[in-house]
Every structure is written in C-alpha cells, then in structure tokens.
Amino acid sequence: MVFIPARILFARDIYGAFPWTEDFFDYTQWDLPLGLQLLGFVGLMVGMILLFFRPKYSGWVIIASSLFFWIVTFVFRNSYWLGWFFLVFPFSGLLIIILQRIEILSSIITKRGRSR
C-alpha cells in the first residue's frame, strides 16, 4: 500500500471534481468574482453563527448573503448549477424568519390566555 499525504489527495480530489475552486490553489488567479464569492460565503457563515446569538437578524443575513453569492456565481462565473444550488440558503433564511414569527405569535397567544 502506497502512502499518499492527505493534503495531496484532498487537493487532487477538489481540483478535479470542482472546477470553480481551481483558482484557490494559484493565488495569482484571484480576481474580483472569487473575492465576492468568498464574501458571500463568509456572510452565510455569519448568518449561521447569528442564529445562536441574534436569531432575529440571522434569517435576514442568510437571505442577503446567499442572494449576493448567487448573483456573483450566476453572473460572473457562469456556474448556473452552482448558483441554483445556493438558492437553498435563502429558503433556510425564510424558514428561520417564519419559525420566529410563529414563536412570537404563540407567545402572544399564551400571554393573552394567562391574563384572563
């Protein structure tokens, strides 16, 4: 059995399987669309983290950053399937907002029931 370092395997697998990451390994090829994609992805992660600290804003941050990521990917990279895949995140942001509204309404209803 031949030992191949995990870093080489990971780079080869990612480089061959996902063509939009090929410029991650060559820093001279970094450009504005890649920077904007990374900014959108960081926004998604911030939105997920906000879910634990400020859930009121989490859904809106996820929706805004994922739509930003989708526009950059769809327009600048011409990766239509990747852009459509990342439309899953706005739906998760909407789900968070809807669940918060349901929780607020249910707390209002239970408060009204207790006051009688």
MODELLER restraints for C-alpha pairs under 7 A, 6 or more apart:
rsr = mdl.restraints
at = mdl.atoms
rsr.add(forms.Gaussian(group=physical.xy_distance, feature=features.Distance(at['CA:15:A'], at['CA:21:A']), mean=6.52, stdev=0.5))
rsr.add(forms.Gaussian(group=physical.xy_distance, feature=features.Distance(at['CA:15:A'], at['CA:22:A']), mean=5.46, stdev=0.5))
rsr.add(forms.Gaussian(group=physical.xy_distance, feature=features.Distance(at['CA:23:A'], at['CA:29:A']), mean=5.64, stdev=0.5))
rsr.add(forms.Gaussian(group=physical.xy_distance, feature=features.Distance(at['CA:23:A'], at['CA:30:A']), mean=6.45, stdev=0.5))
rsr.add(forms.Gaussian(group=physical.xy_distance, feature=features.Distance(at['CA:33:A'], at['CA:72:A']), mean=6.41, stdev=0.5))
rsr.add(forms.Gaussian(group=physical.xy_distance, feature=features.Distance(at['CA:33:A'], at['CA:76:A']), mean=6.09, stdev=0.5))
rsr.add(forms.Gaussian(group=physical.xy_distance, feature=features.Distance(at['CA:36:A'], at['CA:72:A']), mean=6.70, stdev=0.5))
rsr.add(forms.Gaussian(group=physical.xy_distance, feature=features.Distance(at['CA:37:A'], at['CA:69:A']), mean=5.51, stdev=0.5))
rsr.add(forms.Gaussian(group=physical.xy_distance, feature=features.Distance(at['CA:37:A'], at['CA:72:A']), mean=6.35, stdev=0.5))
rsr.add(forms.Gaussian(group=physical.xy_distance, feature=features.Distance(at['CA:37:A'], at['CA:73:A']), mean=6.79, stdev=0.5))
rsr.add(forms.Gaussian(group=physical.xy_distance, feature=features.Distance(at['CA:40:A'], at['CA:65:A']), mean=5.05, stdev=0.5))
rsr.add(forms.Gaussian(group=physical.xy_distance, feature=features.Distance(at['CA:40:A'], at['CA:66:A']), mean=6.30, stdev=0.5))
rsr.add(forms.Gaussian(group=physical.xy_distance, feature=features.Distance(at['CA:40:A'], at['CA:68:A']), mean=5.95, stdev=0.5))
rsr.add(forms.Gaussian(group=physical.xy_distance, feature=features.Distance(at['CA:40:A'], at['CA:69:A']), mean=4.61, stdev=0.5))
rsr.add(forms.Gaussian(group=physical.xy_distance, feature=features.Distance(at['CA:41:A'], at['CA:69:A']), mean=6.73, stdev=0.5))
rsr.add(forms.Gaussian(group=physical.xy_distance, feature=features.Distance(at['CA:43:A'], at['CA:62:A']), mean=6.99, stdev=0.5))
rsr.add(forms.Gaussian(group=physical.xy_distance, feature=features.Distance(at['CA:43:A'], at['CA:65:A']), mean=5.13, stdev=0.5))
rsr.add(forms.Gaussian(group=physical.xy_distance, feature=features.Distance(at['CA:44:A'], at['CA:62:A']), mean=5.29, stdev=0.5))
rsr.add(forms.Gaussian(group=physical.xy_distance, feature=features.Distance(at['CA:44:A'], at['CA:65:A']), mean=5.73, stdev=0.5))
rsr.add(forms.Gaussian(group=physical.xy_distance, feature=features.Distance(at['CA:44:A'], at['CA:66:A']), mean=6.29, stdev=0.5))
rsr.add(forms.Gaussian(group=physical.xy_distance, feature=features.Distance(at['CA:47:A'], at['CA:58:A']), mean=4.86, stdev=0.5))
rsr.add(forms.Gaussian(group=physical.xy_distance, feature=features.Distance(at['CA:47:A'], at['CA:59:A']), mean=6.92, stdev=0.5))
rsr.add(forms.Gaussian(group=physical.xy_distance, feature=features.Distance(at['CA:47:A'], at['CA:61:A']), mean=5.13, stdev=0.5))
rsr.add(forms.Gaussian(group=physical.xy_distance, feature=features.Distance(at['CA:47:A'], at['CA:62:A']), mean=4.91, stdev=0.5))
rsr.add(forms.Gaussian(group=physical.xy_distance, feature=features.Distance(at['CA:48:A'], at['CA:58:A']), mean=6.65, stdev=0.5))
rsr.add(forms.Gaussian(group=physical.xy_distance, feature=features.Distance(at['CA:50:A'], at['CA:58:A']), mean=5.10, stdev=0.5))
rsr.add(forms.Gaussian(group=physical.xy_distance, feature=features.Distance(at['CA:51:A'], at['CA:58:A']), mean=5.10, stdev=0.5))
rsr.add(forms.Gaussian(group=physical.xy_distance, feature=features.Distance(at['CA:59:A'], at['CA:93:A']), mean=4.05, stdev=0.5))
rsr.add(forms.Gaussian(group=physical.xy_distance, feature=features.Distance(at['CA:59:A'], at['CA:94:A']), mean=6.26, stdev=0.5))
rsr.add(forms.Gaussian(group=physical.xy_distance, feature=features.Distance(at['CA:59:A'], at['CA:96:A']), mean=5.48, stdev=0.5))
rsr.add(forms.Gaussian(group=physical.xy_distance, feature=features.Distance(at['CA:59:A'], at['CA:97:A']), mean=5.54, stdev=0.5))
rsr.add(forms.Gaussian(group=physical.xy_distance, feature=features.Distance(at['CA:60:A'], at['CA:93:A']), mean=6.47, stdev=0.5))
rsr.add(forms.Gaussian(group=physical.xy_distance, feature=features.Distance(at['CA:62:A'], at['CA:89:A']), mean=6.71, stdev=0.5))
rsr.add(forms.Gaussian(group=physical.xy_distance, feature=features.Distance(at['CA:62:A'], at['CA:90:A']), mean=6.34, stdev=0.5))
rsr.add(forms.Gaussian(group=physical.xy_distance, feature=features.Distance(at['CA:62:A'], at['CA:93:A']), mean=5.39, stdev=0.5))
rsr.add(forms.Gaussian(group=physical.xy_distance, feature=features.Distance(at['CA:63:A'], at['CA:89:A']), mean=6.79, stdev=0.5))
rsr.add(forms.Gaussian(group=physical.xy_distance, feature=features.Distance(at['CA:63:A'], at['CA:90:A']), mean=4.38, stdev=0.5))
rsr.add(forms.Gaussian(group=physical.xy_distance, feature=features.Distance(at['CA:63:A'], at['CA:93:A']), mean=5.39, stdev=0.5))
rsr.add(forms.Gaussian(group=physical.xy_distance, feature=features.Distance(at['CA:66:A'], at['CA:86:A']), mean=6.70, stdev=0.5))
rsr.add(forms.Gaussian(group=physical.xy_distance, feature=features.Distance(at['CA:66:A'], at['CA:87:A']), mean=6.99, stdev=0.5))
rsr.add(forms.Gaussian(group=physical.xy_distance, feature=features.Distance(at['CA:66:A'], at['CA:89:A']), mean=5.99, stdev=0.5))
rsr.add(forms.Gaussian(group=physical.xy_distance, feature=features.Distance(at['CA:66:A'], at['CA:90:A']), mean=6.10, stdev=0.5))
rsr.add(forms.Gaussian(group=physical.xy_distance, feature=features.Distance(at['CA:67:A'], at['CA:90:A']), mean=6.95, stdev=0.5))
rsr.add(forms.Gaussian(group=physical.xy_distance, feature=features.Distance(at['CA:70:A'], at['CA:83:A']), mean=4.84, stdev=0.5))
rsr.add(forms.Gaussian(group=physical.xy_distance, feature=features.Distance(at['CA:70:A'], at['CA:86:A']), mean=6.19, stdev=0.5))
rsr.add(forms.Gaussian(group=physical.xy_distance, feature=features.Distance(at['CA:70:A'], at['CA:87:A']), mean=6.85, stdev=0.5))
rsr.add(forms.Gaussian(group=physical.xy_distance, feature=features.Distance(at['CA:73:A'], at['CA:79:A']), mean=5.98, stdev=0.5))
rsr.add(forms.Gaussian(group=physical.xy_distance, feature=features.Distance(at['CA:73:A'], at['CA:83:A']), mean=5.55, stdev=0.5))
rsr.add(forms.Gaussian(group=physical.xy_distance, feature=features.Distance(at['CA:74:A'], at['CA:80:A']), mean=5.36, stdev=0.5))
rsr.add(forms.Gaussian(group=physical.xy_distance, feature=features.Distance(at['CA:74:A'], at['CA:83:A']), mean=5.18, stdev=0.5))
